[in-house]
Amino acid sequence: MKALVYEGVETLALREVADPVPHAGEHLIRLAASGICGSDMHAYLGHDVRRPAPLILGHEAAGTVTGGPRDGERVTINPLVTCGTCPACTGGRENLCPERQIISMPPREGAFAQFVAMPERNLVTVPEDVPLAKAALAEPLAVSWHAARLALAALPGGSDRAVVLGGGAIGLAAALALRAMGVKDVTIAEPNAARRAHLADVCGQTVTDTATQNAPLVIDAVGYGATRAAASALATPGGVIAHVGLGEDAGGLDIRRMTLQEITFIGTYTYTAKDFRDTAAAIFDGRLGPLDWTEARPLSGAAEAFADLRAGRVAAPKIMLDPWS
């Protein structure tokens, strides 16, 4: 099969590699679409020691089961593979499984390829009327669904207002999830002018270059010191900061203000299996909107897509790669 292989810092190559071989309890998936995630970009820039070269990146994907009893079934893929037996897994917090693996991180190759092997329990059936490229958004949308759910659970009185820092796919997904959960007033802060215009004109979002209005709920979908500092200042007394982004490790939080104002900080990582299924259902029934804000590119042009993302030349929140072009 053809696959996009990360070979070193800012170096990607389209290679012919062996097809994956499913293990017991797994299915071979013929992929139809794979999205470029911020974590793929971190690896591409050499900032993620968990993803050493050479490696097939990519973990946001959907396709069709090939062979076996589910042959021909259209599925979206939960890329988080867990043990299923530890206290985290049996308690419904699979994302905290100590044995968790995710495709695009050794020992599991990723989805920037024509095929991938996945366990049965990681597949969610996609209705015939839902395009697979839209179903592939389940993974990034689930990240934000999980963050929004945890943040709202920490606000006993709920919230009618929220600020999202960062207008990439995770930030946009957070805004969509919050609205689907009943938060009426959501503003996205995004410094990139082209992306702001896309968010407003194509995605129908309320967007600003710098957030200035305080809110009970702040979601940091970037994760840099500067955005954590902004989140610390924006959260109202008794409010909640949900931290999703992994831009850099340290700095930014105003611990004194957070302590004196009893501001809750929640770190959120990926999603539970239920979050993933709930997100997929929300995609299928339209609660998250038309989801027509992606940009399609061929896998053969993925190196250029990464370079464009690196240079800030992409207005769309998400690039979807077609493994067969």
Phi and psi restraints in degrees (value plus and minus 20) as a CYANA .aco file:
   2 LYS   PHI    -108.7   -68.7
   2 LYS   PSI     121.7   161.7
   3 ALA   PHI    -168.2  -128.2
   3 ALA   PSI     129.4   169.4
   4 LEU   PHI    -111.5   -71.5
   4 LEU   PSI      98.0   138.0
   5 VAL   PHI    -129.3   -89.3
   5 VAL   PSI     105.9   145.9
   6 TYR   PHI     -97.2   -57.2
   6 TYR   PSI      97.4   137.4
   7 GLU   PHI    -129.9   -89.9
   7 GLU   PSI     -25.2    14.8
   8 GLY   PHI     139.4   179.4
   8 GLY   PSI     158.9   198.9
   9 VAL   PHI     -74.9   -34.9
   9 VAL   PSI     100.9   140.9
  10 GLU   PHI      35.2    75.2
  10 GLU   PSI      13.2    53.2
  11 THR   PHI    -150.3  -110.3
  11 THR   PSI      96.0   136.0
  12 LEU   PHI    -147.8  -107.8
  12 LEU   PSI     124.6   164.6
  13 ALA   PHI    -162.2  -122.2
  13 ALA   PSI     120.1   160.1
  14 LEU   PHI    -103.3   -63.3
  14 LEU   PSI      99.3   139.3
  15 ARG   PHI    -145.0  -105.0
  15 ARG   PSI     138.1   178.1
  16 GLU   PHI    -113.4   -73.4
  16 GLU   PSI     100.2   140.2
  17 VAL   PHI    -150.0  -110.0
  17 VAL   PSI     147.3   187.3
  18 ALA   PHI     -88.2   -48.2
  18 ALA   PSI     124.4   164.4
  19 ASP   PHI     -83.6   -43.6
  19 ASP   PSI     124.2   164.2
  20 PRO   PHI     -85.7   -45.7
  20 PRO   PSI     129.0   169.0
  21 VAL   PHI    -131.1   -91.1
  21 VAL   PSI      94.6   134.6
  22 PRO   PHI     -84.4   -44.4
  22 PRO   PSI     118.9   158.9
  23 HIS   PHI    -106.5   -66.5
  23 HIS   PSI     158.3   198.3
  24 ALA   PHI     -77.0   -37.0
  24 ALA   PSI     112.5   152.5
  25 GLY   PHI      63.2   103.2
  25 GLY   PSI     -14.5    25.5
  26 GLU   PHI    -133.1   -93.1
  26 GLU   PSI     141.9   181.9
  27 HIS   PHI    -145.0  -105.0
  27 HIS   PSI     130.4   170.4
  28 LEU   PHI    -108.9   -68.9
  28 LEU   PSI     109.4   149.4
  29 ILE   PHI    -133.9   -93.9
  29 ILE   PSI     104.9   144.9
  30 ARG   PHI    -104.5   -64.5
  30 ARG   PSI      90.3   130.3
  31 LEU   PHI     -97.4   -57.4
  31 LEU   PSI     122.3   162.3
  32 ALA   PHI    -130.5   -90.5
  32 ALA   PSI     -45.7    -5.7
  33 ALA   PHI    -179.1  -139.1
  33 ALA   PSI     121.8   161.8
  34 SER   PHI    -160.2  -120.2
  34 SER   PSI     106.7   146.7
  35 GLY   PHI    -111.3   -71.3
  35 GLY   PSI     128.4   168.4
  36 ILE   PHI    -106.7   -66.7
  36 ILE   PSI     102.6   142.6
  37 CYS   PHI    -122.3   -82.3
  37 CYS   PSI     140.3   180.3
  38 GLY   PHI     -79.5   -39.5
  38 GLY   PSI     -52.5   -12.5
  39 SER   PHI     -88.4   -48.4
  39 SER   PSI     -51.0   -11.0
  40 ASP   PHI     -84.3   -44.3
  40 ASP   PSI     -59.9   -19.9
  41 MET   PHI     -85.6   -45.6
  41 MET   PSI     -60.1   -20.1
  42 HIS   PHI     -79.2   -39.2
  42 HIS   PSI     -63.7   -23.7
  43 ALA   PHI     -84.0   -44.0
  43 ALA   PSI     -65.7   -25.7
  44 TYR   PHI     -75.1   -35.1
  44 TYR   PSI     -56.4   -16.4
  45 LEU   PHI    -105.5   -65.5
  45 LEU   PSI     -20.7    19.3
  46 GLY   PHI      59.9    99.9
  46 GLY   PSI       1.0    41.0
  47 HIS   PHI    -118.9   -78.9
  47 HIS   PSI     -16.0    24.0
  48 ASP   PHI    -147.2  -107.2
  48 ASP   PSI      81.5   121.5
  49 VAL   PHI     -87.6   -47.6
  49 VAL   PSI     -36.3     3.7
  50 ARG   PHI     -96.0   -56.0
  50 ARG   PSI     -31.6     8.4
  51 ARG   PHI    -144.5  -104.5
  51 ARG   PSI      54.9    94.9
  52 PRO   PHI     -99.3   -59.3
  52 PRO   PSI     128.2   168.2
  53 ALA   PHI     -96.2   -56.2
  53 ALA   PSI     131.4   171.4
  54 PRO   PHI    -102.2   -62.2
  54 PRO   PSI     125.1   165.1
  55 LEU   PHI    -180.6  -140.6
  55 LEU   PSI     123.1   163.1
  56 ILE   PHI    -107.3   -67.3
  56 ILE   PSI      97.0   137.0
  57 LEU   PHI    -105.2   -65.2
  57 LEU   PSI    -193.7  -153.7
  58 GLY   PHI      75.4   115.4
  58 GLY   PSI     107.9   147.9
  59 HIS   PHI    -163.8  -123.8
  59 HIS   PSI     -13.2    26.8
  60 GLU   PHI    -127.0   -87.0
  60 GLU   PSI      83.0   123.0
  61 ALA   PHI    -173.1  -133.1
  61 ALA   PSI     139.6   179.6
  62 ALA   PHI    -168.1  -128.1
  62 ALA   PSI     136.5   176.5
  63 GLY   PHI    -194.5  -154.5
  63 GLY   PSI    -172.7  -132.7
  64 THR   PHI    -147.9  -107.9
  64 THR   PSI     112.6   152.6
  65 VAL   PHI     -84.3   -44.3
  65 VAL   PSI     114.6   154.6
  66 THR   PHI    -136.5   -96.5
  66 THR   PSI      93.3   133.3
  67 GLY   PHI      66.6   106.6
  67 GLY   PSI     145.5   185.5
  68 GLY   PHI      57.5    97.5
  68 GLY   PSI    -194.3  -154.3
  69 PRO   PHI     -87.7   -47.7
  69 PRO   PSI     -39.3     0.7
  70 ARG   PHI    -124.6   -84.6
  70 ARG   PSI      -0.1    39.9
  71 ASP   PHI     -72.1   -32.1
  71 ASP   PSI     110.1   150.1
  72 GLY   PHI      67.8   107.8
  72 GLY   PSI     -25.7    14.3
  73 GLU   PHI     -94.7   -54.7
  73 GLU   PSI     113.4   153.4
  74 ARG   PHI    -103.8   -63.8
  74 ARG   PSI     109.2   149.2
  75 VAL   PHI    -160.2  -120.2
  75 VAL   PSI     131.1   171.1
  76 THR   PHI    -126.1   -86.1
  76 THR   PSI     131.9   171.9
  77 ILE   PHI    -129.8   -89.8
  77 ILE   PSI     103.0   143.0
  78 ASN   PHI    -102.9   -62.9
  78 ASN   PSI      90.2   130.2
  79 PRO   PHI    -100.2   -60.2
  79 PRO   PSI     -24.1    15.9
  80 LEU   PHI    -109.3   -69.3
  80 LEU   PSI      91.2   131.2
  81 VAL   PHI    -121.2   -81.2
  81 VAL   PSI     101.5   141.5
  82 THR   PHI    -144.2  -104.2
  82 THR   PSI     149.7   189.7
  83 CYS   PHI     -95.1   -55.1
  83 CYS   PSI     -51.4   -11.4
  84 GLY   PHI      63.1   103.1
  84 GLY   PSI     -23.9    16.1
  85 THR   PHI    -145.3  -105.3
  85 THR   PSI     -34.9     5.1
  86 CYS   PHI     -95.4   -55.4
  86 CYS   PSI     148.2   188.2
  87 PRO   PHI     -76.8   -36.8
  87 PRO   PSI     -56.7   -16.7
  88 ALA   PHI     -84.1   -44.1
  88 ALA   PSI     -65.9   -25.9
  89 CYS   PHI     -86.8   -46.8
  89 CYS   PSI     -66.2   -26.2
  90 THR   PHI     -91.2   -51.2
  90 THR   PSI     -39.4     0.6
  91 GLY   PHI    -112.4   -72.4
  91 GLY   PSI     -12.6    27.4
  92 GLY   PHI      58.0    98.0
  92 GLY   PSI      -0.9    39.1
  93 ARG   PHI    -141.6  -101.6
  93 ARG   PSI      36.9    76.9
  94 GLU   PHI     -77.8   -37.8
  94 GLU   PSI     -47.6    -7.6
  95 ASN   PHI     -85.4   -45.4
  95 ASN   PSI     -34.5     5.5
  96 LEU   PHI    -123.8   -83.8
  96 LEU   PSI      -9.1    30.9
  97 CYS   PHI     -77.9   -37.9
  97 CYS   PSI     107.1   147.1
  98 PRO   PHI     -86.7   -46.7
  98 PRO   PSI     -37.7     2.3
  99 GLU   PHI    -121.6   -81.6
  99 GLU   PSI      -8.0    32.0
 100 ARG   PHI     -81.4   -41.4
 100 ARG   PSI     124.4   164.4
 101 GLN   PHI    -151.3  -111.3
 101 GLN   PSI     133.2   173.2
 102 ILE   PHI    -153.5  -113.5
 102 ILE   PSI     117.9   157.9
 103 ILE   PHI     -81.1   -41.1
 103 ILE   PSI     127.5   167.5
 104 SER   PHI      68.2   108.2
 104 SER   PSI     -12.1    27.9
 105 MET   PHI    -159.7  -119.7
 105 MET   PSI     110.1   150.1
 106 PRO   PHI     -71.5   -31.5
 106 PRO   PSI     120.9   160.9
 107 PRO   PHI    -111.7   -71.7
 107 PRO   PSI     -10.0    30.0
 108 ARG   PHI    -125.8   -85.8
 108 ARG   PSI     100.9   140.9
 109 GLU   PHI     -89.2   -49.2
 109 GLU   PSI     139.6   179.6
 110 GLY   PHI    -116.2   -76.2
 110 GLY   PSI    -184.1  -144.1
 111 ALA   PHI    -125.9   -85.9
 111 ALA   PSI     -10.0    30.0
 112 PHE   PHI    -103.0   -63.0
 112 PHE   PSI      44.5    84.5
 113 ALA   PHI    -179.6  -139.6
 113 ALA   PSI     156.7   196.7
 114 GLN   PHI    -107.7   -67.7
 114 GLN   PSI     -41.5    -1.5
 115 PHE   PHI    -160.8  -120.8
 115 PHE   PSI     133.7   173.7
 116 VAL   PHI    -167.8  -127.8
 116 VAL   PSI     129.8   169.8
 117 ALA   PHI    -123.0   -83.0
 117 ALA   PSI     113.0   153.0
 118 MET   PHI    -158.7  -118.7
 118 MET   PSI     127.1   167.1
 119 PRO   PHI     -82.4   -42.4
 119 PRO   PSI     131.6   171.6
 120 GLU   PHI     -72.1   -32.1
 120 GLU   PSI     -65.0   -25.0
 121 ARG   PHI     -90.6   -50.6
 121 ARG   PSI     -30.0    10.0
 122 ASN   PHI    -113.0   -73.0
 122 ASN   PSI     -14.6    25.4
 123 LEU   PHI    -128.4   -88.4
 123 LEU   PSI     113.5   153.5
 124 VAL   PHI    -139.2   -99.2
 124 VAL   PSI     104.8   144.8
 125 THR   PHI     -85.7   -45.7
 125 THR   PSI     116.5   156.5
 126 VAL   PHI    -125.7   -85.7
 126 VAL   PSI     107.4   147.4
 127 PRO   PHI     -79.7   -39.7
 127 PRO   PSI     132.9   172.9
 128 GLU   PHI     -81.2   -41.2
 128 GLU   PSI     -48.1    -8.1
 129 ASP   PHI    -106.9   -66.9
 129 ASP   PSI     -17.3    22.7
 130 VAL   PHI    -125.9   -85.9
 130 VAL   PSI      99.1   139.1
 131 PRO   PHI     -79.7   -39.7
 131 PRO   PSI     122.4   162.4
 132 LEU   PHI     -85.3   -45.3
 132 LEU   PSI     -50.3   -10.3
 133 ALA   PHI     -84.5   -44.5
 133 ALA   PSI     -52.4   -12.4
 134 LYS   PHI     -95.0   -55.0
 134 LYS   PSI     -60.1   -20.1
 135 ALA   PHI     -83.2   -43.2
 135 ALA   PSI     -48.6    -8.6
 136 ALA   PHI     -86.8   -46.8
 136 ALA   PSI     -34.7     5.3
 137 LEU   PHI     -96.6   -56.6
 137 LEU   PSI     -25.3    14.7
 138 ALA   PHI     -77.2   -37.2
 138 ALA   PSI     -57.7   -17.7
 139 GLU   PHI     -86.3   -46.3
 139 GLU   PSI     -77.3   -37.3
 140 PRO   PHI     -84.0   -44.0
 140 PRO   PSI     -55.0   -15.0
 141 LEU   PHI     -85.1   -45.1
 141 LEU   PSI     -55.2   -15.2
 142 ALA   PHI     -87.2   -47.2
 142 ALA   PSI     -54.2   -14.2
 143 VAL   PHI     -76.5   -36.5
 143 VAL   PSI     -66.5   -26.5
 144 SER   PHI     -97.5   -57.5
 144 SER   PSI     -52.9   -12.9
 145 TRP   PHI     -79.0   -39.0
 145 TRP   PSI     -65.3   -25.3
 146 HIS   PHI     -80.2   -40.2
 146 HIS   PSI     -66.4   -26.4
 147 ALA   PHI     -83.6   -43.6
 147 ALA   PSI     -64.5   -24.5
 148 ALA   PHI     -83.9   -43.9
 148 ALA   PSI     -60.9   -20.9
 149 ARG   PHI     -83.1   -43.1
 149 ARG   PSI     -66.0   -26.0
 150 LEU   PHI     -85.6   -45.6
 150 LEU   PSI     -60.8   -20.8
 151 ALA   PHI     -83.7   -43.7
 151 ALA   PSI     -65.2   -25.2
 152 LEU   PHI     -88.0   -48.0
 152 LEU   PSI     -53.2   -13.2
 153 ALA   PHI     -85.1   -45.1
 153 ALA   PSI     -45.9    -5.9
 154 ALA   PHI    -105.9   -65.9
 154 ALA   PSI     -21.8    18.2
 155 LEU   PHI    -133.9   -93.9
 155 LEU   PSI      71.3   111.3
 156 PRO   PHI     -73.7   -33.7
 156 PRO   PSI     -54.7   -14.7
 157 GLY   PHI    -108.8   -68.8
 157 GLY   PSI     -16.3    23.7
 158 GLY   PHI      53.4    93.4
 158 GLY   PSI    -189.8  -149.8
 159 SER   PHI    -174.7  -134.7
 159 SER   PSI     119.9   159.9
 160 ASP   PHI    -124.7   -84.7
 160 ASP   PSI     -16.9    23.1
 161 ARG   PHI    -163.1  -123.1
 161 ARG   PSI     119.5   159.5
 162 ALA   PHI    -168.4  -128.4
 162 ALA   PSI     133.8   173.8
 163 VAL   PHI    -141.1  -101.1
 163 VAL   PSI     113.7   153.7
 164 VAL   PHI    -134.4   -94.4
 164 VAL   PSI     104.4   144.4
 165 LEU   PHI    -114.2   -74.2
 165 LEU   PSI      94.5   134.5
 166 GLY   PHI      87.2   127.2
 166 GLY   PSI     105.5   145.5
 167 GLY   PHI    -129.2   -89.2
 167 GLY   PSI       4.7    44.7
 168 GLY   PHI     -95.2   -55.2
 168 GLY   PSI    -185.6  -145.6
 169 ALA   PHI     -80.9   -40.9
 169 ALA   PSI     -60.3   -20.3
 170 ILE   PHI     -89.8   -49.8
 170 ILE   PSI     -61.3   -21.3
 171 GLY   PHI     -83.9   -43.9
 171 GLY   PSI     -66.8   -26.8
 172 LEU   PHI     -81.1   -41.1
 172 LEU   PSI     -64.0   -24.0
 173 ALA   PHI     -81.1   -41.1
 173 ALA   PSI     -57.1   -17.1
 174 ALA   PHI     -82.9   -42.9
 174 ALA   PSI     -63.2   -23.2
 175 ALA   PHI     -81.9   -41.9
 175 ALA   PSI     -62.6   -22.6
 176 LEU   PHI     -85.0   -45.0
 176 LEU   PSI     -62.6   -22.6
 177 ALA   PHI     -85.3   -45.3
 177 ALA   PSI     -62.9   -22.9
 178 LEU   PHI     -81.4   -41.4
 178 LEU   PSI     -62.3   -22.3
 179 ARG   PHI     -86.6   -46.6
 179 ARG   PSI     -59.6   -19.6
 180 ALA   PHI     -83.5   -43.5
 180 ALA   PSI     -44.7    -4.7
 181 MET   PHI    -114.9   -74.9
 181 MET   PSI     -12.9    27.1
 182 GLY   PHI      83.9   123.9
 182 GLY   PSI     -18.7    21.3
 183 VAL   PHI    -101.3   -61.3
 183 VAL   PSI      97.9   137.9
 184 LYS   PHI    -103.9   -63.9
 184 LYS   PSI     -56.6   -16.6
 185 ASP   PHI    -130.1   -90.1
 185 ASP   PSI      82.2   122.2
 186 VAL   PHI    -146.0  -106.0
 186 VAL   PSI     106.2   146.2
 187 THR   PHI    -137.1   -97.1
 187 THR   PSI     113.3   153.3
 188 ILE   PHI    -121.7   -81.7
 188 ILE   PSI     110.0   150.0
 189 ALA   PHI    -120.5   -80.5
 189 ALA   PSI     100.5   140.5
 190 GLU   PHI    -161.9  -121.9
 190 GLU   PSI     100.6   140.6
 191 PRO   PHI     -96.0   -56.0
 191 PRO   PSI     -43.1    -3.1
 192 ASN   PHI     -96.7   -56.7
 192 ASN   PSI      98.3   138.3
 193 ALA   PHI     -83.0   -43.0
 193 ALA   PSI     -62.4   -22.4
 194 ALA   PHI     -84.2   -44.2
 194 ALA   PSI     -60.4   -20.4
 195 ARG   PHI     -89.2   -49.2
 195 ARG   PSI     -57.7   -17.7
 196 ARG   PHI     -78.4   -38.4
 196 ARG   PSI     -64.8   -24.8
 197 ALA   PHI     -82.5   -42.5
 197 ALA   PSI     -60.5   -20.5
 198 HIS   PHI     -85.0   -45.0
 198 HIS   PSI     -63.2   -23.2
 199 LEU   PHI     -81.9   -41.9
 199 LEU   PSI     -59.7   -19.7
 200 ALA   PHI     -96.6   -56.6
 200 ALA   PSI     -68.4   -28.4
 201 ASP   PHI    -101.3   -61.3
 201 ASP   PSI     -57.8   -17.8
 202 VAL   PHI    -117.1   -77.1
 202 VAL   PSI     -60.7   -20.7
 203 CYS   PHI    -115.0   -75.0
 203 CYS   PSI     -29.2    10.8
 204 GLY   PHI      48.0    88.0
 204 GLY   PSI      11.5    51.5
 205 GLN   PHI    -119.0   -79.0
 205 GLN   PSI     134.4   174.4
 206 THR   PHI    -103.9   -63.9
 206 THR   PSI     101.7   141.7
 207 VAL   PHI    -159.6  -119.6
 207 VAL   PSI     126.9   166.9
 208 THR   PHI    -160.4  -120.4
 208 THR   PSI     142.2   182.2
 209 ASP   PHI     -99.0   -59.0
 209 ASP   PSI     -54.0   -14.0
 210 THR   PHI    -159.1  -119.1
 210 THR   PSI     106.5   146.5
 211 ALA   PHI     -95.3   -55.3
 211 ALA   PSI     111.7   151.7
 212 THR   PHI    -145.4  -105.4
 212 THR   PSI     -39.8     0.2
 213 GLN   PHI    -107.0   -67.0
 213 GLN   PSI     106.9   146.9
 214 ASN   PHI     -89.1   -49.1
 214 ASN   PSI     134.4   174.4
 215 ALA   PHI    -169.7  -129.7
 215 ALA   PSI     131.3   171.3
 216 PRO   PHI     -86.7   -46.7
 216 PRO   PSI     -42.2    -2.2
 217 LEU   PHI    -151.3  -111.3
 217 LEU   PSI     104.7   144.7
 218 VAL   PHI    -146.3  -106.3
 218 VAL   PSI     108.7   148.7
 219 ILE   PHI    -132.0   -92.0
 219 ILE   PSI     100.5   140.5
 220 ASP   PHI    -114.4   -74.4
 220 ASP   PSI      82.3   122.3
 221 ALA   PHI    -116.8   -76.8
 221 ALA   PSI      -4.9    35.1
 222 VAL   PHI    -135.1   -95.1
 222 VAL   PSI     -78.2   -38.2
 223 GLY   PHI      64.7   104.7
 223 GLY   PSI      15.3    55.3
 224 TYR   PHI    -125.6   -85.6
 224 TYR   PSI     144.5   184.5
 225 GLY   PHI     -75.1   -35.1
 225 GLY   PSI     -61.2   -21.2
 226 ALA   PHI     -85.1   -45.1
 226 ALA   PSI     -58.9   -18.9
 227 THR   PHI     -95.3   -55.3
 227 THR   PSI     -52.5   -12.5
 228 ARG   PHI     -86.2   -46.2
 228 ARG   PSI     -58.1   -18.1
 229 ALA   PHI     -83.0   -43.0
 229 ALA   PSI     -62.0   -22.0
 230 ALA   PHI     -83.8   -43.8
 230 ALA   PSI     -63.2   -23.2
 231 ALA   PHI     -81.2   -41.2
 231 ALA   PSI     -61.5   -21.5
 232 SER   PHI     -80.3   -40.3
 232 SER   PSI     -57.5   -17.5
 233 ALA   PHI     -99.5   -59.5
 233 ALA   PSI     -50.6   -10.6
 234 LEU   PHI    -103.2   -63.2
 234 LEU   PSI     -49.8    -9.8
 235 ALA   PHI     -87.1   -47.1
 235 ALA   PSI     110.2   150.2
 236 THR   PHI     -94.9   -54.9
 236 THR   PSI     141.1   181.1
 237 PRO   PHI     -73.0   -33.0
 237 PRO   PSI     112.2   152.2
 238 GLY   PHI      58.7    98.7
 238 GLY   PSI     -14.3    25.7
 239 GLY   PHI    -101.6   -61.6
 239 GLY   PSI    -195.3  -155.3
 240 VAL   PHI    -152.1  -112.1
 240 VAL   PSI     115.9   155.9
 241 ILE   PHI    -130.9   -90.9
 241 ILE   PSI     102.1   142.1
 242 ALA   PHI    -124.8   -84.8
 242 ALA   PSI     100.4   140.4
 243 HIS   PHI    -124.7   -84.7
 243 HIS   PSI      93.9   133.9
 244 VAL   PHI    -130.3   -90.3
 244 VAL   PSI     -59.1   -19.1
 245 GLY   PHI     -88.0   -48.0
 245 GLY   PSI     132.6   172.6
 246 LEU   PHI    -145.2  -105.2
 246 LEU   PSI      20.1    60.1
 247 GLY   PHI     -83.1   -43.1
 247 GLY   PSI     -67.9   -27.9
 248 GLU   PHI    -171.2  -131.2
 248 GLU   PSI     141.8   181.8
 249 ASP   PHI    -100.3   -60.3
 249 ASP   PSI     -51.9   -11.9
 250 ALA   PHI    -158.3  -118.3
 250 ALA   PSI     143.6   183.6
 251 GLY   PHI      73.8   113.8
 251 GLY   PSI     137.3   177.3
 252 GLY   PHI      85.7   125.7
 252 GLY   PSI     -60.9   -20.9
 253 LEU   PHI     -88.7   -48.7
 253 LEU   PSI     113.6   153.6
 254 ASP   PHI    -110.7   -70.7
 254 ASP   PSI      66.1   106.1
 255 ILE   PHI     -83.5   -43.5
 255 ILE   PSI     -55.8   -15.8
 256 ARG   PHI     -82.3   -42.3
 256 ARG   PSI     -69.3   -29.3
 257 ARG   PHI     -83.5   -43.5
 257 ARG   PSI     -62.2   -22.2
 258 MET   PHI     -82.3   -42.3
 258 MET   PSI     -56.2   -16.2
 259 THR   PHI     -91.4   -51.4
 259 THR   PSI     -69.5   -29.5
 260 LEU   PHI     -87.7   -47.7
 260 LEU   PSI     -48.5    -8.5
 261 GLN   PHI    -122.8   -82.8
 261 GLN   PSI     -12.0    28.0
 262 GLU   PHI      29.3    69.3
 262 GLU   PSI      32.2    72.2
 263 ILE   PHI    -109.6   -69.6
 263 ILE   PSI     106.5   146.5
 264 THR   PHI    -106.9   -66.9
 264 THR   PSI     112.2   152.2
 265 PHE   PHI    -130.7   -90.7
 265 PHE   PSI     105.8   145.8
 266 ILE   PHI    -142.1  -102.1
 266 ILE   PSI     100.5   140.5
 267 GLY   PHI    -102.7   -62.7
 267 GLY   PSI     113.1   153.1
 268 THR   PHI    -146.1  -106.1
 268 THR   PSI     114.6   154.6
 269 TYR   PHI    -148.5  -108.5
 269 TYR   PSI     105.0   145.0
 270 THR   PHI      25.9    65.9
 270 THR   PSI    -137.3   -97.3
 271 TYR   PHI    -191.7  -151.7
 271 TYR   PSI     139.9   179.9
 272 THR   PHI    -104.7   -64.7
 272 THR   PSI     148.6   188.6
 273 ALA   PHI     -81.1   -41.1
 273 ALA   PSI     -56.8   -16.8
 274 LYS   PHI     -87.9   -47.9
 274 LYS   PSI     -61.9   -21.9
 275 ASP   PHI     -76.0   -36.0
 275 ASP   PSI     -62.8   -22.8
 276 PHE   PHI     -84.0   -44.0
 276 PHE   PSI     -66.2   -26.2
 277 ARG   PHI     -84.3   -44.3
 277 ARG   PSI     -60.9   -20.9
 278 ASP   PHI     -84.2   -44.2
 278 ASP   PSI     -59.0   -19.0
 279 THR   PHI     -85.7   -45.7
 279 THR   PSI     -64.4   -24.4
 280 ALA   PHI     -78.5   -38.5
 280 ALA   PSI     -63.0   -23.0
 281 ALA   PHI     -82.6   -42.6
 281 ALA   PSI     -57.6   -17.6
 282 ALA   PHI     -88.7   -48.7
 282 ALA   PSI     -52.4   -12.4
 283 ILE   PHI     -85.1   -45.1
 283 ILE   PSI     -68.8   -28.8
 284 PHE   PHI     -84.9   -44.9
 284 PHE   PSI     -54.7   -14.7
 285 ASP   PHI    -115.8   -75.8
 285 ASP   PSI     -16.5    23.5
 286 GLY   PHI      67.8   107.8
 286 GLY   PSI     -15.0    25.0
 287 ARG   PHI     -85.5   -45.5
 287 ARG   PSI     -41.7    -1.7
 288 LEU   PHI    -119.3   -79.3
 288 LEU   PSI      -6.8    33.2
 289 GLY   PHI      67.0   107.0
 289 GLY   PSI    -193.4  -153.4
 290 PRO   PHI     -91.1   -51.1
 290 PRO   PSI     -40.7    -0.7
 291 LEU   PHI      32.9    72.9
 291 LEU   PSI      25.3    65.3
 292 ASP   PHI    -125.9   -85.9
 292 ASP   PSI       6.5    46.5
 293 TRP   PHI    -125.7   -85.7
 293 TRP   PSI      -3.7    36.3
 294 THR   PHI    -110.5   -70.5
 294 THR   PSI     141.6   181.6
 295 GLU   PHI    -136.1   -96.1
 295 GLU   PSI     106.4   146.4
 296 ALA   PHI    -112.7   -72.7
 296 ALA   PSI     114.3   154.3
 297 ARG   PHI    -160.1  -120.1
 297 ARG   PSI     136.0   176.0
 298 PRO   PHI     -97.8   -57.8
 298 PRO   PSI     131.3   171.3
 299 LEU   PHI     -79.4   -39.4
 299 LEU   PSI     -53.1   -13.1
 300 SER   PHI     -85.1   -45.1
 300 SER   PSI     -40.5    -0.5
 301 GLY   PHI    -125.6   -85.6
 301 GLY   PSI      -0.8    39.2
 302 ALA   PHI     -86.5   -46.5
 302 ALA   PSI     -54.7   -14.7
 303 ALA   PHI     -80.6   -40.6
 303 ALA   PSI     -60.7   -20.7
 304 GLU   PHI     -87.6   -47.6
 304 GLU   PSI     -57.8   -17.8
 305 ALA   PHI     -80.9   -40.9
 305 ALA   PSI     -64.2   -24.2
 306 PHE   PHI     -83.6   -43.6
 306 PHE   PSI     -61.2   -21.2
 307 ALA   PHI     -83.4   -43.4
 307 ALA   PSI     -59.1   -19.1
 308 ASP   PHI     -86.5   -46.5
 308 ASP   PSI     -61.2   -21.2
 309 LEU   PHI     -82.9   -42.9
 309 LEU   PSI     -61.8   -21.8
 310 ARG   PHI     -80.2   -40.2
 310 ARG   PSI     -56.6   -16.6
 311 ALA   PHI    -109.8   -69.8
 311 ALA   PSI     -20.5    19.5
 312 GLY   PHI      53.7    93.7
 312 GLY   PSI       5.8    45.8
 313 ARG   PHI    -113.0   -73.0
 313 ARG   PSI     -15.3    24.7
 314 VAL   PHI    -129.0   -89.0
 314 VAL   PSI      99.2   139.2
 315 ALA   PHI    -103.5   -63.5
 315 ALA   PSI     -54.4   -14.4
 316 ALA   PHI     -85.5   -45.5
 316 ALA   PSI     122.6   162.6
 317 PRO   PHI     -86.3   -46.3
 317 PRO   PSI     -41.0    -1.0
 318 LYS   PHI    -166.5  -126.5
 318 LYS   PSI     114.4   154.4
 319 ILE   PHI    -122.9   -82.9
 319 ILE   PSI     107.2   147.2
 320 MET   PHI    -125.2   -85.2
 320 MET   PSI     109.0   149.0
 321 LEU   PHI    -118.1   -78.1
 321 LEU   PSI     117.7   157.7
 322 ASP   PHI    -116.1   -76.1
 322 ASP   PSI      90.9   130.9
 323 PRO   PHI     -85.5   -45.5
 323 PRO   PSI     -32.9     7.1
 324 TRP   PHI    -126.9   -86.9
 324 TRP   PSI      -5.2    34.8
